[in-house]
Amino acid sequence: MTVLTESTSEVVVAGAGPTGLMLACELALAGVETLVLERLPQRIEQVKGGGIQPRTAELLESRGLLEPLLQRAMQRDPVGGHFAGLPVPLDCTPWQTRHPFPIAVPQWEIEEVLEERAIAAGARVLRGTAVSGVEPDSDGVVVTAGDLKVRARYLAACDGGHSTVRKLLGLPFPGRPGTHQAVLADVRLSAVSPLVPQQMGHMSALTRHAGGYWAMLVPVGGDRYRFTFGRTGQADTTREAHVTPEEIAAALQAVYGDETTLGAVDNSSRFTDATRQLEHYRVGRVLFAGDAAHIHPPLGAQGLNLGIQDAFNLGWKLAAVVQDRAPSGLLDSYHGERHPVGAQVLHHTSAQRVLADPNPSEDVAALRDIFIDLLRLPDANRHVAGLMSGLSLRYGLPGGHPLTGQRMPDADLVTEAGPVRLSTLFGSGHAVLLDLAGTVPADLPLPPRVDLVRATCTDDMGAAALLIRPDGYICWAADGSAAHDETLLTAIAGNLARVQ
Protein backbone atom coordinates (compact mmCIF):
# COMPACT_ATOMS: atom_id res chain seq x y z
CA MET A 1 0.00 0.00 0.00
CA THR A 2 1.36 3.40 -1.00
CA VAL A 3 1.55 5.88 1.88
CA LEU A 4 0.65 9.39 0.71
CA THR A 5 2.03 12.48 2.41
CA GLU A 6 1.03 15.10 -0.17
CA SER A 7 -1.65 14.94 -2.80
CA THR A 8 -3.97 17.01 -4.95
CA SER A 9 -7.55 16.41 -5.93
CA GLU A 10 -10.23 18.51 -7.55
CA VAL A 11 -12.64 17.67 -4.74
CA VAL A 12 -12.09 16.13 -1.32
CA VAL A 13 -15.10 14.52 0.33
CA ALA A 14 -14.90 14.11 4.11
CA GLY A 15 -16.91 11.09 5.20
CA ALA A 16 -17.73 7.76 3.53
CA GLY A 17 -21.31 7.44 4.69
CA PRO A 18 -24.22 7.31 2.21
CA THR A 19 -24.09 11.07 1.55
CA GLY A 20 -20.34 11.26 0.95
CA LEU A 21 -20.26 8.14 -1.21
CA MET A 22 -23.27 9.25 -3.26
CA LEU A 23 -21.56 12.58 -3.87
CA ALA A 24 -18.36 10.75 -4.86
CA CYS A 25 -20.39 8.68 -7.33
CA GLU A 26 -21.86 11.80 -8.92
CA LEU A 27 -18.55 13.65 -9.13
CA ALA A 28 -16.63 10.69 -10.53
CA LEU A 29 -19.40 10.01 -13.05
CA ALA A 30 -18.82 13.54 -14.37
CA GLY A 31 -15.06 12.96 -14.56
CA VAL A 32 -14.11 14.99 -11.49
CA GLU A 33 -11.01 13.83 -9.60
CA THR A 34 -12.45 12.89 -6.21
CA LEU A 35 -10.81 11.77 -2.97
CA VAL A 36 -12.93 10.48 -0.07
CA LEU A 37 -11.39 10.57 3.41
CA GLU A 38 -12.98 8.35 6.08
CA ARG A 39 -11.81 8.18 9.70
CA LEU A 40 -13.05 4.60 10.28
CA PRO A 41 -10.57 1.92 9.16
CA GLN A 42 -13.42 -0.30 7.97
CA ARG A 43 -17.16 -0.14 7.45
CA ILE A 44 -19.34 -1.00 10.43
CA GLU A 45 -22.14 -3.40 9.53
CA GLN A 46 -24.96 -1.34 11.02
CA VAL A 47 -28.58 -1.78 10.00
CA LYS A 48 -29.46 1.78 11.04
CA GLY A 49 -30.65 4.38 8.56
CA GLY A 50 -31.60 1.82 5.93
CA GLY A 51 -34.97 3.12 4.76
CA ILE A 52 -34.91 4.22 1.11
CA GLN A 53 -37.86 6.51 0.43
CA PRO A 54 -39.62 6.51 -2.99
CA ARG A 55 -37.97 9.68 -4.34
CA THR A 56 -34.53 8.44 -3.34
CA ALA A 57 -35.34 5.13 -5.05
CA GLU A 58 -36.17 7.04 -8.25
CA LEU A 59 -32.89 8.94 -8.12
CA LEU A 60 -30.87 5.79 -7.48
CA GLU A 61 -32.64 4.04 -10.34
CA SER A 62 -31.71 6.89 -12.68
CA ARG A 63 -28.04 6.00 -12.10
CA GLY A 64 -28.50 2.22 -12.26
CA LEU A 65 -27.93 1.87 -8.51
CA LEU A 66 -31.34 0.68 -7.36
CA GLU A 67 -31.27 -2.86 -8.72
CA PRO A 68 -28.21 -3.99 -6.70
CA LEU A 69 -29.82 -2.49 -3.59
CA LEU A 70 -33.13 -4.27 -4.21
CA GLN A 71 -31.21 -7.53 -4.22
CA ARG A 72 -30.13 -6.73 -0.65
CA ALA A 73 -33.52 -5.49 0.60
CA MET A 74 -34.69 -6.84 3.96
CA GLN A 75 -38.46 -6.84 3.66
CA ARG A 76 -40.37 -9.61 1.94
CA ASP A 77 -43.58 -7.67 1.28
CA PRO A 78 -44.16 -3.98 0.56
CA VAL A 79 -44.85 -1.94 3.69
CA GLY A 80 -46.32 1.55 3.45
CA GLY A 81 -44.55 4.54 4.90
CA HIS A 82 -45.74 6.19 8.08
CA PHE A 83 -45.98 9.52 9.85
CA ALA A 84 -44.92 9.38 13.52
CA GLY A 85 -45.68 5.66 13.60
CA LEU A 86 -49.42 6.29 13.33
CA PRO A 87 -51.37 3.18 12.21
CA VAL A 88 -52.41 4.53 8.79
CA PRO A 89 -49.98 3.63 5.98
CA LEU A 90 -49.04 6.43 3.61
CA ASP A 91 -50.11 5.85 0.01
CA CYS A 92 -47.63 7.16 -2.59
CA THR A 93 -49.40 5.75 -5.66
CA PRO A 94 -51.11 9.09 -6.52
CA TRP A 95 -47.64 10.59 -7.07
CA GLN A 96 -46.98 8.64 -10.31
CA THR A 97 -44.05 6.63 -9.07
CA ARG A 98 -42.87 3.12 -9.86
CA HIS A 99 -41.64 2.80 -6.27
CA PRO A 100 -44.57 3.67 -3.97
CA PHE A 101 -43.15 1.92 -0.88
CA PRO A 102 -40.04 2.55 1.25
CA ILE A 103 -37.34 -0.07 0.75
CA ALA A 104 -35.48 -1.42 3.78
CA VAL A 105 -31.78 -2.01 3.09
CA PRO A 106 -29.11 -2.05 5.85
CA GLN A 107 -27.07 1.15 5.74
CA TRP A 108 -23.77 -0.70 5.44
CA GLU A 109 -25.08 -2.49 2.34
CA ILE A 110 -26.07 0.83 0.80
CA GLU A 111 -22.59 2.17 1.53
CA GLU A 112 -20.97 -0.92 0.02
CA VAL A 113 -22.89 -0.56 -3.26
CA LEU A 114 -22.16 3.18 -3.47
CA GLU A 115 -18.47 2.75 -2.67
CA GLU A 116 -18.04 0.05 -5.30
CA ARG A 117 -19.66 2.31 -7.90
CA ALA A 118 -17.64 5.38 -6.86
CA ILE A 119 -14.34 3.49 -7.10
CA ALA A 120 -15.31 1.94 -10.43
CA ALA A 121 -15.98 5.45 -11.75
CA GLY A 122 -12.54 6.63 -10.65
CA ALA A 123 -12.93 8.02 -7.12
CA ARG A 124 -10.38 7.16 -4.43
CA VAL A 125 -11.46 6.18 -0.91
CA LEU A 126 -8.92 6.32 1.93
CA ARG A 127 -10.08 4.70 5.17
CA GLY A 128 -8.53 5.18 8.59
CA THR A 129 -7.79 8.76 7.54
CA ALA A 130 -9.40 11.28 9.88
CA VAL A 131 -9.53 14.93 8.86
CA SER A 132 -7.58 17.01 11.39
CA GLY A 133 -7.09 20.35 9.62
CA VAL A 134 -8.92 22.52 7.10
CA GLU A 135 -7.34 25.65 5.61
CA PRO A 136 -9.52 27.30 2.97
CA ASP A 137 -8.39 30.21 0.81
CA SER A 138 -9.68 32.01 -2.27
CA ASP A 139 -8.43 29.34 -4.68
CA GLY A 140 -9.15 26.13 -2.79
CA VAL A 141 -8.64 24.36 0.48
CA VAL A 142 -5.84 22.36 2.12
CA VAL A 143 -7.12 19.36 4.03
CA THR A 144 -4.88 17.66 6.61
CA ALA A 145 -5.58 14.08 7.63
CA GLY A 146 -2.80 12.62 9.78
CA ASP A 147 0.41 12.75 7.73
CA LEU A 148 -1.51 13.47 4.55
CA LYS A 149 -2.01 16.96 3.15
CA VAL A 150 -4.33 17.38 0.18
CA ARG A 151 -4.78 20.48 -1.91
CA ALA A 152 -8.24 20.60 -3.48
CA ARG A 153 -10.40 23.13 -5.25
CA TYR A 154 -13.36 22.27 -3.00
CA LEU A 155 -14.06 20.32 0.17
CA ALA A 156 -17.42 18.64 0.71
CA ALA A 157 -18.09 17.94 4.38
CA CYS A 158 -20.26 14.83 4.64
CA ASP A 159 -18.83 13.74 7.98
CA GLY A 160 -21.98 13.41 10.06
CA GLY A 161 -23.77 15.15 12.89
CA HIS A 162 -20.55 15.60 14.87
CA SER A 163 -18.78 16.99 11.77
CA THR A 164 -15.07 17.56 12.35
CA VAL A 165 -14.96 19.97 9.40
CA ARG A 166 -17.75 22.06 10.87
CA LYS A 167 -15.96 22.23 14.23
CA LEU A 168 -12.57 23.05 12.68
CA LEU A 169 -14.14 26.01 10.89
CA GLY A 170 -15.83 27.13 14.11
CA LEU A 171 -19.29 27.19 12.55
CA PRO A 172 -22.30 27.39 14.87
CA PHE A 173 -24.88 24.60 14.63
CA PRO A 174 -28.01 26.32 15.91
CA GLY A 175 -31.10 24.46 17.00
CA ARG A 176 -32.54 22.55 19.89
CA PRO A 177 -30.65 19.98 21.99
CA GLY A 178 -32.13 16.55 22.52
CA THR A 179 -34.65 16.00 25.29
CA HIS A 180 -35.27 12.28 24.81
CA GLN A 181 -32.78 9.49 24.32
CA ALA A 182 -32.95 5.98 22.94
CA VAL A 183 -30.72 3.07 22.00
CA LEU A 184 -30.32 1.48 18.59
CA ALA A 185 -28.69 -1.94 18.49
CA ASP A 186 -28.16 -4.68 15.92
CA VAL A 187 -28.60 -7.88 17.89
CA ARG A 188 -28.78 -11.63 17.48
CA LEU A 189 -31.35 -13.59 19.48
CA SER A 190 -30.66 -17.16 20.55
CA ALA A 191 -34.28 -17.71 21.64
CA VAL A 192 -37.52 -15.82 21.05
CA SER A 193 -40.95 -15.64 22.63
CA PRO A 194 -44.23 -15.49 20.68
CA LEU A 195 -44.14 -11.70 21.21
CA VAL A 196 -41.14 -11.30 18.89
CA PRO A 197 -42.28 -10.31 15.35
CA GLN A 198 -41.37 -12.73 12.59
CA GLN A 199 -41.52 -10.33 9.67
CA MET A 200 -41.24 -6.64 8.96
CA GLY A 201 -44.41 -4.59 9.13
CA HIS A 202 -45.79 -1.15 9.82
CA MET A 203 -44.03 0.68 12.62
CA SER A 204 -47.21 0.93 14.73
CA ALA A 205 -47.53 -2.86 14.67
CA LEU A 206 -43.92 -3.39 15.69
CA THR A 207 -43.79 -0.95 18.64
CA ARG A 208 -44.55 -2.27 22.12
CA HIS A 209 -44.70 -0.82 25.63
CA ALA A 210 -44.01 -2.91 28.71
CA GLY A 211 -42.00 -2.94 31.94
CA GLY A 212 -41.19 0.78 31.81
CA TYR A 213 -39.83 0.58 28.24
CA TRP A 214 -40.97 1.36 24.72
CA ALA A 215 -39.33 -0.78 22.06
CA MET A 216 -39.37 -1.77 18.42
CA LEU A 217 -37.85 -5.05 17.27
CA VAL A 218 -37.48 -5.49 13.49
CA PRO A 219 -36.42 -8.86 12.02
CA VAL A 220 -33.73 -8.45 9.36
CA GLY A 221 -32.93 -12.05 8.51
CA GLY A 222 -32.10 -15.25 10.40
CA ASP A 223 -31.38 -14.53 14.04
CA ARG A 224 -30.62 -10.85 13.41
CA TYR A 225 -32.84 -8.00 14.60
CA ARG A 226 -32.71 -4.23 14.72
CA PHE A 227 -33.68 -3.26 18.27
CA THR A 228 -34.67 0.29 19.24
CA PHE A 229 -35.73 1.08 22.79
CA GLY A 230 -35.96 3.72 25.47
CA ARG A 231 -37.21 4.17 29.02
CA THR A 232 -40.58 5.72 29.79
CA GLY A 233 -40.89 8.19 32.63
CA GLN A 234 -37.30 7.84 33.84
CA ALA A 235 -34.17 9.96 33.61
CA ASP A 236 -32.01 9.41 30.53
CA THR A 237 -28.48 8.06 30.65
CA THR A 238 -25.84 10.44 29.33
CA ARG A 239 -25.38 10.10 25.57
CA GLU A 240 -21.70 9.23 25.96
CA ALA A 241 -22.38 6.27 28.26
CA HIS A 242 -21.50 2.91 26.74
CA VAL A 243 -24.46 0.67 25.86
CA THR A 244 -23.97 -2.62 27.69
CA PRO A 245 -25.30 -6.05 26.70
CA GLU A 246 -26.97 -6.20 30.12
CA GLU A 247 -28.91 -3.01 29.36
CA ILE A 248 -30.08 -4.43 26.03
CA ALA A 249 -31.00 -7.81 27.52
CA ALA A 250 -33.03 -6.16 30.30
CA ALA A 251 -35.06 -4.15 27.78
CA LEU A 252 -35.59 -7.20 25.56
CA GLN A 253 -36.92 -9.35 28.37
CA ALA A 254 -39.05 -6.57 29.87
CA VAL A 255 -40.85 -6.00 26.58
CA TYR A 256 -40.68 -9.39 24.86
CA GLY A 257 -40.68 -11.79 27.79
CA ASP A 258 -38.17 -13.91 29.67
CA GLU A 259 -38.06 -16.46 26.84
CA THR A 260 -36.39 -13.89 24.57
CA THR A 261 -32.65 -14.38 24.96
CA LEU A 262 -29.92 -12.09 23.72
CA GLY A 263 -27.28 -14.07 21.83
CA ALA A 264 -24.92 -11.29 20.71
CA VAL A 265 -24.71 -7.55 20.10
CA ASP A 266 -23.23 -6.66 16.72
CA ASN A 267 -23.18 -2.92 17.41
CA SER A 268 -25.07 -0.34 19.43
CA SER A 269 -25.32 3.40 19.95
CA ARG A 270 -27.41 6.03 21.66
CA PHE A 271 -29.26 8.78 19.83
CA THR A 272 -31.37 11.77 20.77
CA ASP A 273 -34.08 13.90 19.21
CA ALA A 274 -31.84 16.95 18.80
CA THR A 275 -32.74 19.30 15.94
CA ARG A 276 -30.06 21.52 14.37
CA GLN A 277 -29.25 23.08 11.00
CA LEU A 278 -26.34 25.04 9.60
CA GLU A 279 -27.18 28.59 8.59
CA HIS A 280 -25.16 28.26 5.37
CA TYR A 281 -24.48 25.06 3.41
CA ARG A 282 -21.68 26.79 1.51
CA VAL A 283 -18.82 28.56 3.26
CA GLY A 284 -16.44 29.67 0.51
CA ARG A 285 -14.73 26.57 -0.85
CA VAL A 286 -16.35 24.25 1.72
CA LEU A 287 -19.80 22.74 1.24
CA PHE A 288 -21.86 20.77 3.74
CA ALA A 289 -24.27 17.92 3.08
CA GLY A 290 -26.12 15.24 5.02
CA ASP A 291 -25.97 15.19 8.81
CA ALA A 292 -23.03 17.59 8.76
CA ALA A 293 -25.55 20.21 7.64
CA HIS A 294 -28.67 19.12 9.53
CA ILE A 295 -29.79 16.71 12.24
CA HIS A 296 -33.31 15.88 13.39
CA PRO A 297 -35.27 13.25 15.30
CA PRO A 298 -34.91 9.87 13.53
CA LEU A 299 -38.57 9.52 12.57
CA GLY A 300 -39.97 8.44 9.22
CA ALA A 301 -36.69 7.36 7.60
CA GLN A 302 -35.69 10.89 6.60
CA GLY A 303 -31.99 11.32 7.41
CA LEU A 304 -30.33 9.02 4.89
CA ASN A 305 -32.72 10.18 2.17
CA LEU A 306 -32.20 13.86 2.88
CA GLY A 307 -28.43 13.35 2.65
CA ILE A 308 -28.50 11.35 -0.59
CA GLN A 309 -30.76 13.95 -2.17
CA ASP A 310 -28.36 16.67 -1.00
CA ALA A 311 -25.64 14.80 -2.88
CA PHE A 312 -27.71 14.53 -6.07
CA ASN A 313 -28.39 18.27 -5.99
CA LEU A 314 -24.78 19.21 -5.23
CA GLY A 315 -22.97 16.69 -7.43
CA TRP A 316 -23.77 17.96 -10.92
CA LYS A 317 -23.44 21.58 -9.84
CA LEU A 318 -20.03 21.09 -8.22
CA ALA A 319 -18.81 19.11 -11.23
CA ALA A 320 -19.90 21.88 -13.60
CA VAL A 321 -18.07 24.51 -11.56
CA VAL A 322 -14.89 22.45 -11.14
CA GLN A 323 -14.77 21.79 -14.87
CA ASP A 324 -15.39 25.46 -15.65
CA ARG A 325 -18.67 24.73 -17.41
CA ALA A 326 -20.60 27.04 -15.08
CA PRO A 327 -19.84 30.05 -12.87
CA SER A 328 -19.11 29.41 -9.18
CA GLY A 329 -22.39 31.15 -8.36
CA LEU A 330 -24.17 27.96 -9.40
CA LEU A 331 -23.04 26.49 -6.09
CA ASP A 332 -25.05 29.12 -4.25
CA SER A 333 -28.18 27.51 -5.67
CA TYR A 334 -27.26 24.35 -3.73
CA HIS A 335 -27.85 26.20 -0.47
CA GLY A 336 -30.82 28.08 -1.91
CA GLU A 337 -32.57 24.85 -2.91
CA ARG A 338 -31.54 22.40 -0.21
CA HIS A 339 -31.59 24.55 2.96
CA PRO A 340 -35.40 25.03 2.78
CA VAL A 341 -35.82 21.29 2.19
CA GLY A 342 -33.76 20.51 5.29
CA ALA A 343 -35.73 23.07 7.30
CA GLN A 344 -38.97 21.41 6.21
CA VAL A 345 -37.74 17.98 7.34
CA LEU A 346 -36.69 19.43 10.71
CA HIS A 347 -40.15 20.95 10.98
CA HIS A 348 -42.17 17.80 10.31
CA THR A 349 -39.89 15.50 12.31
CA SER A 350 -40.41 17.87 15.24
CA ALA A 351 -44.16 17.40 14.80
CA GLN A 352 -43.68 13.63 14.60
CA ARG A 353 -41.63 13.76 17.78
CA VAL A 354 -44.69 15.05 19.64
CA LEU A 355 -47.12 12.56 18.09
CA ALA A 356 -44.74 9.61 18.59
CA ASP A 357 -44.18 10.30 22.29
CA PRO A 358 -44.06 6.81 23.86
CA ASN A 359 -45.79 8.15 26.97
CA PRO A 360 -48.24 10.71 25.55
CA SER A 361 -50.24 13.10 27.67
CA GLU A 362 -54.01 13.15 27.39
CA ASP A 363 -53.77 16.12 25.03
CA VAL A 364 -51.20 14.44 22.77
CA ALA A 365 -53.32 11.28 22.70
CA ALA A 366 -56.28 13.37 21.52
CA LEU A 367 -54.10 15.01 18.86
CA ARG A 368 -52.99 11.56 17.67
CA ASP A 369 -56.62 10.46 17.27
CA ILE A 370 -57.43 13.55 15.19
CA PHE A 371 -54.34 13.07 13.03
CA ILE A 372 -55.16 9.39 12.45
CA ASP A 373 -58.61 10.41 11.20
CA LEU A 374 -57.04 12.99 8.89
CA LEU A 375 -54.64 10.44 7.40
CA ARG A 376 -57.62 8.30 6.42
CA LEU A 377 -58.75 11.11 4.08
CA PRO A 378 -57.23 10.54 0.60
CA ASP A 379 -56.18 14.15 0.03
CA ALA A 380 -54.55 14.48 3.45
CA ASN A 381 -52.83 11.11 3.05
CA ARG A 382 -51.53 12.15 -0.37
CA HIS A 383 -50.13 15.39 1.03
CA VAL A 384 -48.30 13.72 3.92
CA ALA A 385 -47.15 10.83 1.69
CA GLY A 386 -45.62 13.34 -0.73
CA LEU A 387 -43.92 15.12 2.15
CA MET A 388 -42.42 12.00 3.72
CA SER A 389 -41.44 10.30 0.45
CA GLY A 390 -39.90 13.40 -1.13
CA LEU A 391 -42.12 13.00 -4.19
CA SER A 392 -43.87 16.34 -3.70
CA LEU A 393 -40.65 18.37 -3.56
CA ARG A 394 -40.65 21.28 -5.97
CA TYR A 395 -37.77 23.72 -6.35
CA GLY A 396 -38.55 27.39 -6.86
CA LEU A 397 -36.98 27.68 -10.31
CA PRO A 398 -37.68 30.63 -12.60
CA GLY A 399 -40.21 30.08 -15.37
CA GLY A 400 -43.92 30.38 -15.92
CA HIS A 401 -44.75 26.80 -16.91
CA PRO A 402 -46.63 24.86 -14.19
CA LEU A 403 -44.16 21.94 -14.45
CA THR A 404 -41.07 24.06 -13.77
CA GLY A 405 -39.30 22.94 -10.59
CA GLN A 406 -41.15 19.62 -10.28
CA ARG A 407 -39.59 16.18 -10.41
CA MET A 408 -40.03 14.37 -13.71
CA PRO A 409 -41.90 11.08 -13.15
CA ASP A 410 -40.54 8.02 -14.91
CA ALA A 411 -42.46 7.34 -18.12
CA ASP A 412 -42.54 4.85 -20.97
CA LEU A 413 -41.23 6.53 -24.12
CA VAL A 414 -40.83 5.44 -27.70
CA THR A 415 -37.78 6.70 -29.58
CA GLU A 416 -36.42 5.89 -33.04
CA ALA A 417 -34.41 3.13 -31.39
CA GLY A 418 -37.50 1.63 -29.75
CA PRO A 419 -39.22 1.70 -26.34
CA VAL A 420 -37.27 3.16 -23.43
CA ARG A 421 -37.96 4.22 -19.88
CA LEU A 422 -37.25 7.86 -19.15
CA SER A 423 -35.20 6.98 -16.06
CA THR A 424 -32.65 5.11 -18.19
CA LEU A 425 -31.74 8.32 -20.03
CA PHE A 426 -29.93 9.69 -16.95
CA GLY A 427 -27.36 6.95 -16.42
CA SER A 428 -24.56 9.20 -17.66
CA GLY A 429 -25.49 12.01 -15.29
CA HIS A 430 -26.31 14.32 -18.18
CA ALA A 431 -29.23 16.74 -18.46
CA VAL A 432 -31.91 15.72 -20.97
CA LEU A 433 -33.73 17.96 -23.43
CA LEU A 434 -36.84 15.89 -24.13
CA ASP A 435 -38.66 16.73 -27.37
CA LEU A 436 -42.12 15.15 -27.42
CA ALA A 437 -43.62 17.04 -30.36
CA GLY A 438 -40.81 17.78 -32.81
CA THR A 439 -40.42 21.33 -31.55
CA VAL A 440 -36.64 21.35 -31.15
CA PRO A 441 -34.59 22.04 -34.29
CA ALA A 442 -32.05 19.39 -35.25
CA ASP A 443 -29.29 21.98 -35.60
CA LEU A 444 -29.73 23.44 -32.10
CA PRO A 445 -26.22 23.59 -30.55
CA LEU A 446 -26.11 21.67 -27.27
CA PRO A 447 -23.46 21.63 -24.53
CA PRO A 448 -21.58 18.31 -24.22
CA ARG A 449 -23.48 17.18 -21.11
CA VAL A 450 -26.98 17.84 -22.42
CA ASP A 451 -28.64 15.07 -24.45
CA LEU A 452 -31.43 15.75 -26.93
CA VAL A 453 -33.96 12.91 -26.93
CA ARG A 454 -36.87 12.86 -29.37
CA ALA A 455 -39.67 10.59 -28.28
CA THR A 456 -43.40 10.03 -28.09
CA CYS A 457 -45.41 9.03 -25.06
CA THR A 458 -48.94 7.66 -24.81
CA ASP A 459 -49.43 9.54 -21.53
CA ASP A 460 -49.89 13.29 -21.46
CA MET A 461 -46.57 14.65 -20.15
CA GLY A 462 -47.99 18.15 -19.75
CA ALA A 463 -45.60 19.82 -22.21
CA ALA A 464 -44.24 19.56 -25.75
CA ALA A 465 -40.61 19.97 -24.70
CA LEU A 466 -38.87 19.76 -21.34
CA LEU A 467 -35.35 20.40 -20.11
CA ILE A 468 -34.64 18.05 -17.21
CA ARG A 469 -31.66 18.55 -14.90
CA PRO A 470 -29.26 15.70 -14.07
CA ASP A 471 -31.06 15.31 -10.72
CA GLY A 472 -34.39 14.74 -12.45
CA TYR A 473 -36.09 18.10 -11.90
CA ILE A 474 -37.69 20.09 -14.72
CA CYS A 475 -35.98 23.45 -15.12
CA TRP A 476 -37.84 24.50 -18.27
CA ALA A 477 -40.93 23.35 -20.15
CA ALA A 478 -42.94 24.66 -23.09
CA ASP A 479 -46.18 23.94 -24.90
CA GLY A 480 -46.74 24.44 -28.63
CA SER A 481 -45.45 22.83 -31.80
CA ALA A 482 -43.78 25.58 -33.87
CA ALA A 483 -40.49 23.96 -34.92
CA HIS A 484 -38.60 27.23 -35.31
CA ASP A 485 -40.39 29.56 -32.91
CA GLU A 486 -37.86 32.22 -31.92
CA THR A 487 -39.27 32.50 -28.38
CA LEU A 488 -38.87 28.76 -27.93
CA LEU A 489 -35.28 28.82 -29.22
CA THR A 490 -34.37 31.73 -26.98
CA ALA A 491 -35.87 30.00 -23.95
CA ILE A 492 -34.04 26.76 -24.66
CA ALA A 493 -30.72 28.52 -25.16
CA GLY A 494 -31.10 30.52 -21.95
CA ASN A 495 -31.95 27.47 -19.87
CA LEU A 496 -29.18 25.27 -21.28
CA ALA A 497 -26.71 27.50 -19.46
CA ARG A 498 -28.22 26.36 -16.16
CA VAL A 499 -27.59 22.64 -16.66
CA GLN A 500 -24.23 22.50 -18.51
C-alpha positions, 0 to 999 in steps of 0.5 A: 500500500502506497503511503501518501504524504502530499496529494492534490484532488479537484474535490475532497469529500470528508466522510464515507457514509451514504451522503459522501459516497453518493456525492463521490459517485456523482462527481466521478461520473462527471469525470471529477477527480475525487478523494474520499477521506474516512476516519473509520478503518473499515465499514461498520455493519450497522442496519441503522438508517436503511430506509430508502424513500420513494424519491430516493429510489427514483434517483438511485434508479436513474443512475443504475444503482437501485437494482443492486440495492433491491437484491439486498432489501430486507423486507419480503412484502411492501410496507407503506410509509408512516408519519410518527408511527401512526397506524395509517400507511401512507399511500404514494401511488397518486404521485406517479411513481414506480416505487410507492413503498419505502425499501429497507436495506441495511445502511452498510449495504447501501454504503458498500454498493455506493463505494463500489460504484464510486471506485469503479468510476474513478474516485479514491477512498482512503479509510482510517484517515481522519480529517484534522485540519482545514485551511480554505483560501480564495483558490481552494482548500488544504485538508490535513488528515494525519500525515496526509495533506491534500490540496483541493479546489473544493471540500465537501463535508459529509462527515456526520452530525458531529462533523469535524470539518464544521468544528474546525471552521468554528461554525455554529450549529443552531437548533434545539438539543435533545430532550429524549434518548434511545438506543439502537442496536443490531442484535442476534437472538438465541431464543424468542418468545411469541411476542417477537415479530417474525416479519417486517411490518408497519411501525405501529404494529412493531412498537410495544410498551411494557415494563417501563420501556418502549421498544421496536424489534425489526427482524432483518434475517435469520437470528438478526434483529434491529432493536430500538428502545428507550425508558418511559418516565425515567431519567435518561443516561448520558449520551456518551455512556456505553451501551452494555449487553446487560442493558439491552437484555433487560429491555428485551426481556421486559418488553418481549418476555423472559423467553427472549434471549440475547445471543450477541450484540453486533453494534449499538449506539445512543441517539437523541431527538436533537434538531439543528441546521447550519445557517449556510451550506456553503462557506467559501470553498467548503460545502456541507451535506447530510448530517453535517448540515442538519440533524433531526429526530430519527422519525420516518426514515428521513436522514439518509434520504435527505443526505442522498438527495443533498448529494444529487443536488450538489454533485452535478453543480459542483462538477460543472463549476470544477470543470469550468462549465458554469460560474461558481455562483451555481453552487449558491443555488445548492444552499438556496434549494436544499436549505429550505428542504432541510428546514422542512424535514426538521419541521415535520420531524419535530411534529412527529416527535410530539405525536410519537411520544411513547408516553403521551399526555391526554392532550397528545393522545387526543391530537394523535386520534385527530391526526389518524382520522385525517390520514384516512382522508385521501387528500390528506394522506396524499399530502403527507405521503408526498412530504415523507417520500420526497415525491412532492418536492418542488424547487422554486426555479424561474419560469412560468410553466406549471411543471417548472421545478417539479420532479419528472416522473418516470415514463414509458417513451418510444424513440427511433431506437425503440421503447425506453424508460425515461429513467434510463436516459440519466445513467450518464449524469447528463441533463436531458432535453426531451422533445415530445412534439418535434419542436426542437430544431435538429441543428440546435447547438447543445453543450456536451453534457446535455442530451437531446432525446426525441420521443413520443409518449402515450401519456400526457406529459404536460408539455411539448418539450422539457429540459430536465436537470441531471437530478431529475427536476424540470428546469424549463418546459414549453407547450406548442409545436412551432419547430422554429419559434424564436421565443422557444429557441431563446428560452431553450438557449437561456436554460441550457446554461443552467444545466451544462 
